[in-house]
Amino acid sequence: MVKQLHALVEDTTAGDPSSGMRWTRKSTRTLAKALRRLGFRIGSTTVGRLLKAQKYSLRTNRKCLARTHEPERDRQFRYIIGQRRRFQKQGNPAVSIDTKKKEQVGLFKNPGRTWRRAPLDVWDHDFPSWGQGRGIPFGIYDTQRRTGFVVIGTSNETGAFVANALNIWWQKQGRQRHPHSRHWFLEADCGGGNNPRTWAWRWHLQQVANRWGVAITVAHYPPGASKWNPIEHRLFSHISNNWQGEPLKDYETMLNFIRHTTTTTGVRCRALLDTTNYPTKVKITADQKKQIRITRNRILPQWNYTVSPQPKRPTYS
């Protein structure tokens, strides 16, 4: 019987070469019917036990295939790890930044399930006009102190929004934890408001450096590799688990779910709301571009650079 079962699933099987685990897209009921047509008296439960004995398992799709593969990807990973350790050893902040998936705020269905006595009714359609707006959670995760800080924007994900989130983080949390630091290290992906190819990101990052008198070294993860950014699995995944199955009916609900996100390793998170309007397609002038003090690293300069603060001009009485 096992031989016949194996023949039925052979053409619809995928597997992991490391663990030996395999999976099939055919259901146990379908396989049981096929075996009964072959003369075996068997039910779907027994088919499930036989499949488990052969190292088959229920599986879902995994988003892990990239259309492009950067040849310098591993080199960039090694560079980021080295920089992170160096900044941590020096007592400087090494933080991972990213924007979480944008959420519709209102009585909308949120994927996932939660324990309750009765189902919670939500709107039958996801029309954005029915809600309060959208929430754009921008996160900052301190990789050494394992603390999270999230600023929820209500407008657009722009360089100005990201820069203001960094300002809020440093004012509310960062400078208390790193009071003597004059140099930051940021790990970021290559898209959104912190896209390294845009002048807007560089210009607004320069304003952050000027405001606090710090140099800011940035290392970007290669395209298609943003899931390796620590904030994704050390903070954002726990936030998603915390509010799964719960409608984000208003911004205060969204903030409370983030503030109450904790992990067994002691990660805690603060959250604030930013209702500022950030217009898109704002042009950076030629004079503004000249004011950006950016130094490209010799290692993969398209992803690695440092923005230095502009020297303060002397004042005369």
NUVEXTOR-229146 format. One record per atom (N, C-alpha, C, CB): residue in three letters; x, y, z. Coordinates in steps of 0.2 Angstrom, whole numbers, plus 2048, in hexadecimal, padded with zeros to 3 digits. Atoms other than C-alpha are relative to their C-alpha. Glycine has a CB too. Example, Ala and Ser with C-alpha at 12.3 -4.5 7.8 and 13.67 -1.06 7.14 Angstrom:
2
ALA8047FA800
ALA83E7EA827
ALA804806800
ALA7FB800806
SER7FC7FA7FF
SER8447FB824
SER7FC805803
SER8028027F9
//
This chain:
317
MET8047FA800
MET800800800
MET804806800
MET7FB800806
VAL7FC7FA800
VAL80E80C804
VAL8038017F9
VAL8067FF805
LYS7FE7FF807
LYS8158097F3
LYS7FC8037FB
LYS8037F97FD
GLN8057FD805
GLN80580D7EA
GLN7FF808803
GLN7FA7FC801
LEU8017F97FD
LEU80381D7F6
LEU8068047FD
LEU800800807
HIS7FB7FC802
HIS8148237F1
HIS8008017F8
HIS8077FC801
ALA8017FE808
ALA8108217DE
ALA7FB8057FF
ALA7FE7F97FD
LEU8057FB801
LEU80182B7E0
LEU802807802
LEU7FA7FF805
VAL7FE7F97FE
VAL80A83A7E8
VAL8078027FD
VAL800801807
GLU7FA7FE802
GLU81A8397DF
GLU8018067FB
GLU8037F97FC
ASP8007FB805
ASP8168457D1
ASP7FE807803
ASP7FC7FF7FA
THR8027FA7FD
THR80F8527DD
THR803801807
THR7F87FF802
THR7FC7FF7F9
THR81D8527EB
THR8058057FF
THR8027F9801
ALA7FA7FC7FF
ALA82985F7F0
ALA8037FE807
ALA7FE8077FF
GLY7FC8027FA
GLY83685E7FE
GLY806804802
GLY8027F9800
ASP7FA7FC7FE
ASP844865808
ASP8067FB800
ASP7FE803808
PRO7FB804801
PRO85485D804
PRO8047FF807
PRO8058027FB
SER7FC8007FA
SER85C861815
SER7FC7FB806
SER800807803
SER8048037FB
SER84E85A821
SER7FD7F97FD
SER7FB804803
GLY803806803
GLY84784D815
GLY7F8800800
GLY8027FA804
MET8087FF800
MET835854818
MET7FE8017F9
MET7FF806805
ARG8037FF807
ARG82A853809
ARG7F8802801
ARG8007F97FC
TRP8077FE800
TRP818859805
TRP7FD7FF7F9
TRP800807802
THR804801806
THR80B8567F8
THR7FA805800
THR7FE7F9800
ARG8057FB801
ARG7FD8617F1
ARG7F97FC800
ARG8008047FA
LYS806804800
LYS7F08527F1
LYS7FE7FF807
LYS8017F97FD
SER8038017F9
SER7E4850800
SER8007F9802
SER7F9804800
THR8008077FD
THR7E384180B
THR7FA7FC7FD
THR8007FF807
ARG806803803
ARG7D183E805
ARG8017FE7F9
ARG7FA805801
THR7FF802807
THR7D683E7F3
THR8047FA7FF
THR8038067FC
LEU7FC806800
LEU7E48327F6
LEU7FD7FA803
LEU806801804
ALA8038057FE
ALA7D9827800
ALA7FB7FD7FB
ALA7FC802807
LYS804802805
LYS7CC8267F2
LYS8047FC7FB
LYS7FC8067FD
ALA7FC803805
ALA7DA8227E6
ALA8027F9802
ALA8068047FE
LEU7FE8067FD
LEU7E08147F1
LEU7FA7FB800
LEU803800807
ARG805804800
ARG7CF80D7F3
ARG7FE7FD7F9
ARG7F9803803
ARG801802807
ARG7CD80C7E0
ARG8057FA7FE
ARG8008067FB
LEU7FB805801
LEU7DD8017E1
LEU7FE7FA804
LEU807803801
GLY8028067FC
GLY7D47F57ED
GLY802800807
GLY8037FA7FD
PHE7FE8007F8
PHE7DB7FB7FE
PHE7FA803804
PHE806804800
ARG8057FD7FB
ARG7CF7FE80C
ARG803805805
ARG7FC7FA804
ILE7FC7FB7FD
ILE7D680E813
ILE7FC807800
ILE8078017FD
GLY8037F97FF
GLY7D081F81A
GLY805806800
GLY7FC800806
SER7FB7FB801
SER7D7830819
SER804801806
SER7FC8077FF
THR7FC7FF7FA
THR7DD83082B
THR8067FB800
THR7FC7FE806
THR7FA805801
THR7E8820827
THR8058037FB
THR7FD7F97FE
VAL7FC7FD805
VAL7EE829818
VAL805805803
VAL7FC8037FA
GLY7FC7FB7FD
GLY7F4837822
GLY8057FE805
GLY7FB805805
ARG7FB8037FC
ARG7FD82C82E
ARG8067FD7FC
ARG7FD7FA805
LEU7FB803804
LEU806823820
LEU8048057FD
LEU7FD7FC7FA
LEU7FC7FA803
LEU80B834818
LEU805802805
LEU7FB8057FE
LYS7FC7FD7FB
LYS81283A829
LYS8067FB801
LYS7FD801806
ALA7FB8057FF
ALA81C82982B
ALA8058017FA
ALA7FD7F9800
GLN7FB7FF805
GLN82482D81A
GLN8028077FF
GLN7FC7FE7F9
LYS7FE7F9800
LYS82883F81F
LYS7FD8057FC
LYS8088007FF
TYR8047FB804
TYR81B848816
TYR7FC804805
TYR7FA7FC7FC
SER8037FC7FC
SER81385781E
SER7FC8057FC
SER806804804
LEU8047FA803
LEU80686581B
LEU804806800
LEU7FA801804
ARG7FB7FA801
ARG80F874814
ARG7FC8067FC
ARG8067FE7FC
THR8027FB803
THR80B88580E
THR8058037FB
THR7FD806805
ASN7FB7FD805
ASN813890800
ASN805804804
ASN7FC8057FB
ARG7FB7FC7FD
ARG823899805
ARG8028067FB
ARG8067FC803
LYS7FD7FB804
LYS8288AA7FE
LYS807801801
LYS7FC807802
CYS7F98007FF
CYS83A8A77FC
CYS8048007F9
CYS8027FA803
LEU7FC800807
LEU83E8A77E9
LEU8008087FD
LEU7FC7FC7FB
ALA7FF7F9803
ALA8458B87E2
ALA8017FF7F9
ALA806803804
ARG7FF7FF807
ARG8448BD7D0
ARG8088017FE
ARG7FC8057FD
THR7F97FE801
THR8568C47D2
THR8047FD805
THR8018077FF
HIS7FB8027FB
HIS8658BE7DB
HIS8068047FF
HIS8027F87FF
GLU7FA7FC800
GLU8738CA7DF
GLU8067FC802
GLU7FF806806
PRO7FA8047FF
PRO8848C27DD
PRO804802806
PRO8048017FA
GLU7FC7FE7FA
GLU88B8CD7EC
GLU7FC7FF806
GLU8028077FE
ARG8048007FB
ARG87D8C87F7
ARG8037FE807
ARG7FA7FC7FF
ASP7FD8037FA
ASP8878BD803
ASP805805803
ASP8037FA7FF
ARG7FB7FB7FD
ARG8958CA804
ARG7FD806804
ARG8048037FA
GLN8047FA7FC
GLN8888D8809
GLN7FE7FD807
GLN7FB8027FC
PHE8038037FA
PHE8818CC816
PHE806800805
PHE7FE7F9800
ARG7FA8007FB
ARG8938CA81E
ARG802807802
ARG8067FC7FC
TYR7FE7F97FE
TYR8968DD81D
TYR7FB802805
TYR8008047FA
ILE8057FE7FC
ILE8868E0826
ILE8017FD807
ILE7F97FF7FE
ILE7FE8037F9
ILE88A8D4834
ILE806803803
ILE8017F87FF
GLY7FA7FD7FD
GLY89B8DB836
GLY7FF807803
GLY8068007FB
GLN8017F97FE
GLN8958ED837
GLN7FC800807
GLN7FD8047FB
ARG8058007FA
ARG8878E8844
ARG8047FE806
ARG7FB7FB7FE
ARG7FC8027FA
ARG8948E084F
ARG804805802
ARG8047F97FF
ARG7FB7FB7FE
ARG8A08EE84E
ARG7FD806804
ARG8038037FA
PHE8047FB7FD
PHE8938FB852
PHE7FE7FE807
PHE7FA8027FC
GLN8028027F9
GLN88C8F1861
GLN806800805
GLN7FD7F97FF
LYS7FA8017FB
LYS89E8EE868
LYS802807802
LYS8057FD7FC
GLN7FE7F97FF
GLN8A1901867
GLN7FA804804
GLN8018047FA
GLY8067FC7FD
GLY890905870
GLY7FC8047FC
GLY803803806
ASN8047FC805
ASN88890D861
ASN7FA7FC7FE
ASN8048027FA
PRO807803802
PRO87690985C
PRO8017FD7F9
PRO7FA8057FF
ALA801804806
ALA8758FB84E
ALA7F97FE800
ALA8057FA800
VAL807801800
VAL8638FB849
VAL7FE7FE7F9
VAL7FC807802
SER803803806
SER8598F283C
SER7F98047FF
SER7FE7F8801
ILE8067FC801
ILE84B8FD834
ILE7FD7FD7FA
ILE8028077FE
ASP804802806
ASP83D8F9828
ASP7F9802801
ASP8007F87FF
THR8077FF800
THR82B8FC824
THR7FC7FA7FF
THR7FE8057FA
LYS804806800
LYS81F8EF828
LYS7FA8017FB
LYS7FD7FE807
LYS806800805
LYS8108EA81D
LYS7FB806802
LYS7FD7F97FF
LYS8057FB7FE
LYS8048F981C
LYS7F97FC801
LYS7FF8057FA
GLU8078037FD
GLU7F38F5825
GLU7FB8057FF
GLU8017FE807
GLN8067FC801
GLN7E28FB821
GLN7FD801807
GLN7FA7FD7FB
VAL8027FF7F9
VAL7DB903832
VAL7F88017FF
VAL803806803
GLY807800800
GLY7C98FF835
GLY7FD7F9802
GLY7FD8027F9
LEU8038077FE
LEU7BD8F0838
LEU8017FB7FA
LEU7F9801802
PHE7FE804805
PHE7C68E682B
PHE8027F9802
PHE8058037FB
LYS7FE8077FE
LYS7C98D382B
LYS808800800
LYS7FE7FB7FB
ASN7F9800800
ASN7DB8D0831
ASN8017F8800
ASN802803807
PRO7FF807801
PRO7E28BF82C
PRO8027FD807
PRO8067FE7FB
GLY7FE8037FA
GLY7E58B283A
GLY7FA7FE804
GLY805804804
ARG8058027FB
ARG7DB8AA848
ARG801802807
ARG7FE7F87FF
THR7FF7FF7F9
THR7D88AE85A
THR7FB7FC804
THR800808801
TRP8058047FB
TRP7D08A5869
TRP7FB805802
TRP8047FD806
ARG8057FC7FD
ARG7BF8AC86D
ARG7F97FC7FF
ARG7FF8077FB
ARG8068047FF
ARG7AD8A6871
ARG7FC8007F9
ARG7FC802806
ALA8047FF806
ALA7A58AD861
ALA8048037FB
ALA7FA804802
PRO7FC7FC805
PRO7AC8B3850
PRO7FE808801
PRO7FE7FD7F9
LEU8007F8800
LEU7AF8C684F
LEU7FE8027F9
LEU806803802
ASP8027FE806
ASP7A58CE841
ASP8048067FE
ASP7F8801800
VAL7FD7FA803
VAL7AE8DA835
VAL7FD8027FA
VAL8087FE7FF
TRP8037FE807
TRP7AA8E3825
TRP8007FB7FB
TRP8028077FE
ASP800805805
ASP7A58D8817
ASP8058027FA
ASP7F97FE7FD
HIS7FC7FE805
HIS7B08E280B
HIS806805803
HIS7FC8057FB
ASP7FA7FD7FE
ASP7C18EA80C
ASP8018077FD
ASP8077FC800
PHE8007FA803
PHE7BD8FB805
PHE804805804
PHE7F98037FE
PRO7FC7FC7FC
PRO7CB90780B
PRO7FC806803
PRO8068037FC
SER8047FA7FE
SER7BE91580C
SER7FC7FF806
SER7FB8027FA
TRP8048027FA
TRP7B590C81A
TRP804801806
TRP7FD7F97FF
GLY7FC8007FB
GLY7C490D825
GLY802807802
GLY8067FC7FF
GLN7FE7FA7FE
GLN7CD91B82E
GLN8068027FC
GLN8037FF808
GLY7FA7FE804
GLY7DC91A822
GLY8047FA800
GLY804806803
ARG7FC8067FF
ARG7EB90F822
ARG806802805
ARG8037FF7F9
GLY7FB8007FB
GLY7F990C82E
GLY8077FE7FD
GLY7FF7FC807
ILE7FA802803
ILE80B90C828
ILE8057FF806
ILE8038057FB
PRO7FB8017FB
PRO816904836
PRO8078007FE
PRO7FE7FA804
PHE7F9800801
PHE828909835
PHE8047FE806
PHE8038077FD
GLY7FD8037FA
GLY8338FF841
GLY807801800
GLY7FF7F9800
ILE7F97FF7FF
ILE844902849
ILE8017FB806
ILE802807802
TYR7FF8067FB
TYR84B8F2852
TYR808801802
TYR7FF7FA7FD
ASP7F98007FD
ASP85B8F485D
ASP8027F9800
ASP800804807
THR7FE807800
THR8648E4859
THR8047FD806
THR8047FF7FA
GLN7FD8027FA
GLN86E8E4869
GLN7FC800806
GLN806804801
ARG8047FF7FA
ARG8628EA876
ARG7F97FC7FF
ARG7FF807802
ARG806804802
ARG8548E086D
ARG7F9804802
ARG8007FA804
THR8067FC7FE
THR8478EF86F
THR7FE8027F9
THR802806804
GLY8037FE806
GLY83B8F4861
GLY7FD807801
GLY7FB7FB7FE
PHE8037FA800
PHE83490585D
PHE7FC8017F9
PHE805806801
VAL804800806
VAL826907850
VAL7FC807800
VAL7FB7FB800
VAL8047F9801
VAL81F918849
VAL7FB7FE7FA
VAL8058067FE
ILE806801805
ILE80E916840
ILE7FF8067FC
ILE7FA7FD804
GLY8027FA804
GLY80C922832
GLY7F97FF7FD
GLY8058017FA
THR807801802
THR7FB92682B
THR8008037F9
THR7FB804804
SER8007FC807
SER80192F81A
SER8037FB7FB
SER804807801
ASN7FD804805
ASN80E92880F
ASN8077FE802
ASN8018047F9
GLU7FA8027FE
GLU81E91E810
GLU8068047FC
GLU8017F87FF
THR7FB7FC803
THR82B92B80B
THR807801804
THR7FD8077FE
GLY7FA7FF7FD
GLY83D93080F
GLY7FF804806
GLY8058037FC
ALA8027FB7FB
ALA83693E81A
ALA7FD7FC806
ALA7FC8057FE
PHE8038037FB
PHE82B932824
PHE8057FB804
PHE7FB7FB7FD
VAL7FA8057FD
VAL83A925827
VAL804805804
VAL8037FD7FA
ALA7FB7FB7FD
ALA84593482C
ALA7FD802807
ALA8028057FC
ASN8037FE7FA
ASN83893A838
ASN7FF7FB806
ASN7F98037FF
ALA8008067FB
ALA836929840
ALA8067FF803
ALA7FE7F97FC
LEU7FA8017FD
LEU848928843
LEU801806805
LEU8068007FB
ASN7FF7FB7FB
ASN84893984B
ASN7FC7FF807
ASN7FD8077FD
ILE8058027FA
ILE839933857
ILE8047FB804
ILE7F97FE7FD
TRP7FC8067FC
TRP84392385B
TRP805803804
TRP8027FB7FB
TRP7FA7FE7FC
TRP85392C860
TRP7FE805805
TRP8048047FB
GLN8037FC7FA
GLN84993986A
GLN7FD7FD806
GLN7FC8067FD
LYS8048047FB
LYS83E92D873
LYS8047FA803
LYS7FA7FE7FD
GLN7FD8067FD
GLN84991E875
GLN8088007FF
GLN7FD7FA7FD
GLY7F9801802
GLY85A91E86C
GLY805803804
GLY8018027F9
ARG7FB7FD7FC
ARG86392B875
ARG8017FF807
ARG8008087FF
GLN8008027F9
GLN85E925886
GLN8047F9800
GLN7F97FF803
ARG7FC806800
ARG866914881
ARG8078017FE
ARG7FC7FB7FC
HIS7F97FF803
HIS87591B878
HIS802807801
HIS8007FE7F8
PRO7FF7F87FF
PRO87892C880
PRO8068037FD
PRO800801808
HIS7FA7FD802
HIS88A92E87A
HIS8027FE7F9
HIS8067FD804
SER7FF802807
SER888927868
SER8008067FC
SER7FB7FB7FE
ARG8007FB806
ARG88D932859
ARG8007FC7FA
ARG806804801
HIS7FF804807
HIS88C92484C
HIS7FA7FB801
HIS8077FD7FF
TRP805805801
TRP87D919847
TRP8017FB7FB
TRP7F9803800
PHE800804805
PHE87C90A83D
PHE7F97FD7FF
PHE8047F9802
LEU807802802
LEU86C906833
LEU8007FA7FB
LEU7FC8067FD
GLU801805805
GLU8678F682B
GLU7F98017FD
GLU8017F8803
ALA8067FF803
ALA85A8F881E
ALA7FF7FC7F9
ALA7FF8087FE
ASP801803807
ASP8528F180E
ASP8028057FB
ASP7FA7FD7FF
CYS7FE7FB805
CYS8548F97FD
CYS7F98037FD
CYS8037FC7FA
GLY8067FD802
GLY8428FF7FB
GLY7FC805804
GLY7FB7FB7FE
GLY8047FB7FB
GLY83590B802
GLY803806801
GLY7FE7FC806
GLY7FD7F97FF
GLY83991B80A
GLY807800801
GLY7FC802807
ASN7F98007FF
ASN84B91580D
ASN8037FD7FA
ASN8027FD807
ASN7FD803806
ASN84F9117FB
ASN8068047FF
ASN7FB8017FA
PRO7FA7FC801
PRO8619157F9
PRO8018037F9
PRO8067FB801
ARG7FF7FD806
ARG85F91A7E7
ARG7FC8077FF
ARG7FD7FB7FA
THR8047FA800
THR8549297EB
THR803806804
THR7F97FF803
TRP7FD7FA7FD
TRP85A93A7EF
TRP7FC802806
TRP8008067FB
ALA8057FE7FA
ALA84B93D7FB
ALA8037FC807
ALA7F97FE7FF
TRP7FE8047FA
TRP85292F807
TRP807803802
TRP8017F97FE
ARG7F97FD7FE
ARG864936807
ARG7FF807803
ARG8048007FA
TRP8017F97FD
TRP85E94880A
TRP7FD800807
TRP7FB8047FB
HIS8038007FA
HIS853944818
HIS8047FC805
HIS7F97FC800
LEU7FB8037FB
LEU860938820
LEU805805802
LEU8037FA7FD
GLN7FB7FB7FE
GLN86C94781F
GLN7FD805805
GLN8018047FA
GLN8037FC7FB
GLN85F951829
GLN8007FD807
GLN7F98027FE
VAL7FF8047FA
VAL85F944836
VAL807801803
VAL7FE7F9800
ALA7F97FF7FE
ALA872944837
ALA801807803
ALA8057FE7FB
ASN7FF7F97FE
ASN872957838
ASN7FD802807
ASN7FE8057FB
ARG8047FE7FA
ARG865958846
ARG8037FD806
ARG7F97FD7FF
TRP7FE8037FA
TRP86D94C852
TRP808800800
TRP7FE7F9800
GLY7F87FF800
GLY88094F84D
GLY8037F9800
GLY802804806
VAL7FD807800
VAL88393C849
VAL8017FE7F8
VAL7FB7FB803
ALA7FF803807
ALA88A93383A
ALA7FB7FA800
ALA8077FE7FF
ILE805805801
ILE87E926833
ILE8037FB7FB
ILE7F98027FF
THR7FE805805
THR88591682A
THR7FA7FC7FF
THR8067FC803
VAL806804802
VAL87890D820
VAL8037FA7FC
VAL7FB8047FC
ALA7FF806804
ALA8798FB819
ALA7FA7FD7FE
ALA8057FB804
HIS807803802
HIS86B8F580E
HIS8017F97FE
HIS7FE8047F9
TYR801807802
TYR8668E380B
TYR7FF8007F8
TYR7FB7FC804
PRO801800807
PRO8678DE7F9
PRO7F97FF7FE
PRO8047FA7FD
PRO807801803
PRO8578DE7EE
PRO7FE7F8801
PRO7FF8027F9
GLY8028077FF
GLY84D8CE7F3
GLY8027FD806
GLY8027FC7FA
ALA7FD8037FA
ALA8568CB803
ALA7FD804807
ALA807801800
SER8027FC7FA
SER84C8D780F
SER7FD7FC806
SER7FA8057FE
LYS8028047FA
LYS8458C8819
LYS8067FE805
LYS7FD7FA7FD
TRP7FA8027FC
TRP8578C6820
TRP801806805
TRP8067FF7FC
ASN7FF7FB7FC
ASN8558D7828
ASN7FD7FE807
ASN7FC8067FE
PRO8028037FA
PRO8548D383B
PRO7F9802803
PRO805802805
ILE8067FE7FE
ILE8458DE83E
ILE7FA7FC7FE
ILE7FF8077FE
GLU806804803
GLU83A8D3833
GLU7FE7FA805
GLU8027FD7F9
HIS8028067FC
HIS83B8C383E
HIS801801808
HIS8057FA7FE
ARG7FF7FE7F9
ARG8408CB84F
ARG7FB804803
ARG807802801
LEU8067FB7FD
LEU8328D8850
LEU7FA7FF7FC
LEU803807800
PHE8067FF804
PHE8268D9841
PHE7FC7F9801
PHE8028017F9
SER804807800
SER8228C6842
SER7FC800806
SER8057FA7FF
HIS8048007FA
HIS81D8C8854
HIS7FA804801
HIS805801806
ILE8067FB800
ILE8128D7851
ILE7FB7FD7FC
ILE8038077FD
SER805803804
SER8098CE843
SER7FC7FA804
SER8037FD7FA
ASN8038057FC
ASN8068BF84F
ASN7FC803805
ASN8067FB803
ASN8047FD7FA
ASN8008CA85D
ASN7F98037FD
ASN804806803
TRP8077FD802
TRP7F28D2852
TRP7FD7FC7FB
TRP8018077FD
GLN803804805
GLN7EE8C3847
GLN7F97FF802
GLN8047FA7FF
GLY8078017FE
GLY7DB8C1846
GLY7FC805803
GLY7FF7FA804
GLU8037FA7FD
GLU7D88D284E
GLU7FF8067FB
GLU804802806
PRO8007FA804
PRO7D18E0844
PRO803806803
PRO7F88027FE
LEU7FD7FA7FE
LEU7DB8F0845
LEU7FB8067FF
LEU8078017FC
LYS8067FC802
LYS7CB8FA847
LYS802808801
LYS7FB7FF806
ASP7FE7F97FF
ASP7D590B84C
ASP807800801
ASP7FC804805
TYR7F98007FF
TYR7E691184E
TYR8027FF807
TYR8028087FE
GLU7FE8017FA
GLU7E6910860
GLU8007F8802
GLU7FB803805
THR8008087FF
THR7E28FD85F
THR8077FE7FD
THR7FA7FD7FC
MET7FA802803
MET7F18FB853
MET806802804
MET8018047F9
LEU7FB7FE7FB
LEU7FC90585F
LEU8017FB806
LEU800807802
ASN8008047FA
ASN7F78FA86E
ASN8027F97FE
ASN7F9800803
PHE7FE806801
PHE7FA8EA865
PHE8088007FF
PHE7FD7FD7F9
ILE7F9800801
ILE80C8EF860
ILE803801807
ILE8028067FC
ARG7FD7FF7F9
ARG80F8F6872
ARG8007FA805
ARG7FC806804
HIS8008067FC
HIS80A8E587A
HIS8037FA7FC
HIS7F87FF801
THR7FC805803
THR8158DB86E
THR8067FE804
THR8028027F9
THR7FA8027FD
THR8218D1878
THR8027F97FE
THR7FF800808
THR7FD807802
THR82C8C1875
THR8037FD806
THR8058017FA
THR7FD8047FB
THR8338B4880
THR808802801
THR8007F87FF
THR7FA7FD7FF
THR8448BC87D
THR801807803
THR8047FF7FA
GLY8007FA7FD
GLY83F8CC885
GLY7FF8067FB
GLY806801804
VAL8007FA804
VAL83C8D7876
VAL7F9804802
VAL7FF7FD7F8
ARG8067FB7FF
ARG8308E6879
ARG8008057FB
ARG800802808
CYS8007FB805
CYS82A8F386E
CYS7FC806802
CYS7FD7FD7FA
ARG8047FA7FF
ARG82490586F
ARG7FD8027F9
ARG805806803
ALA8047FE806
ALA81890D862
ALA7FD807801
ALA7FB7FB7FE
LEU8037F9800
LEU81391F85E
LEU7FD8017F9
LEU806805801
LEU8037FF807
LEU808926850
LEU8028077FD
LEU7F8801802
ASP7FD7FA804
ASP80E933843
ASP7FA8017FB
ASP8077FE7FD
THR8067FE804
THR7FF93C83B
THR8028057FB
THR7FA802804
THR7FE7FB805
THR80A947831
THR7FF7FE7F9
THR808802801
ASN801801807
ASN80694981E
ASN8078007FD
ASN7FB8047FD
TYR7FA800803
TYR815943814
TYR7FE8007F8
TYR8047FA802
PRO802800807
PRO812948801
PRO8057FC7FC
PRO8008077FD
THR7FB804804
THR81A93D7F4
THR8028047FA
THR7FC7F97FD
LYS7FD7FC806
LYS8249427E5
LYS803807801
LYS7FB8007FA
VAL7FD7FA7FE
VAL82D9507EE
VAL8078007FD
VAL800801807
LYS7FA800804
LYS83C9557E3
LYS805803805
LYS7FF8047FA
ILE7FA7FD7FD
ILE84D9587EB
ILE8048047FC
ILE8057FA803
THR7FD7FC805
THR8559677E4
THR8087FF7FF
THR7FF808803
ALA7F9801802
ALA8679687DD
ALA804803806
ALA8028047FA
ASP7FD7FE7FA
ASP86C9737EC
ASP8007FB806
ASP7FD807802
GLN8018057FA
GLN8659667F9
GLN8057FA7FE
GLN7F97FE800
LYS7FB806801
LYS86F9587F0
LYS807802802
LYS7FF7FF7F8
LYS7F97FE7FE
LYS87F9627F2
LYS801800808
LYS8028077FD
GLN7FF7FF7F9
GLN87C963805
GLN8017F9803
GLN7FA803803
ILE8008077FD
ILE87C950807
ILE8077FD800
ILE7FC7FB7FB
ARG7F98027FF
ARG88C94A80E
ARG8007F8801
ARG803803807
ILE800807800
ILE88C938809
ILE8077FD7FE
ILE7FB7FD7FB
THR7FA804801
THR89B92C809
THR7FF7F97FE
THR806801806
ARG801807802
ARG89A91C7FF
ARG8057FB803
ARG7FF7FF7F9
ASN7FB8057FD
ASN8A290D807
ASN8047FC7FA
ASN7FD7FA804
ARG7FD803806
ARG8AF9047FC
ARG7FD7F97FF
ARG8087FF801
ILE803807801
ILE8A68F37FF
ILE7F98027FE
ILE8007FC807
LEU807800803
LEU8968F37F4
LEU7FD807801
LEU7FC7FB803
PRO8027F97FF
PRO8949067F4
PRO7F98017FE
PRO8048057FC
GLN8077FF802
GLN8839057EC
GLN7FB7FE806
GLN7FD7FB7FA
TRP8048017FA
TRP87C8FE7FD
TRP803802806
TRP8007F8800
ASN7FD7FE7FA
ASN88890480A
ASN8038077FF
ASN8067FB802
TYR7FD7F9800
TYR88C91680E
TYR7FF803807
TYR7FC8057FB
THR8017FC7FA
THR88D92381C
THR7FE8077FF
THR807800804
VAL8027F9800
VAL88493481E
VAL803803806
VAL7F88007FF
SER7FD7FC7FA
SER88E940829
SER7FC807801
SER8078017FE
PRO8037FA7FF
PRO88794F831
PRO8048067FD
PRO7FF801808
GLN7FD7FA803
GLN88A96082A
GLN803804806
GLN7FB8057FC
PRO7FD7FD7FA
PRO89696A835
PRO7FC807802
PRO8088037FE
LYS8047FB7FE
LYS88E97783F
LYS8048077FF
LYS7FE800808
ARG7FD7FA801
ARG89198983A
ARG801804806
ARG7FC8047FB
PRO7FF7FC7FA
PRO899994847
PRO7FB806801
PRO807803801
THR8057FA7FF
THR88D9A284E
THR804805804
THR7FA7FE805
TYR7FD7FA7FD
TYR8939B3852
TYR7FB805804
TYR8048047FA
SER8047FC7FC
SER88C9BE85F
SER8018087FE
SER8017FF808
//
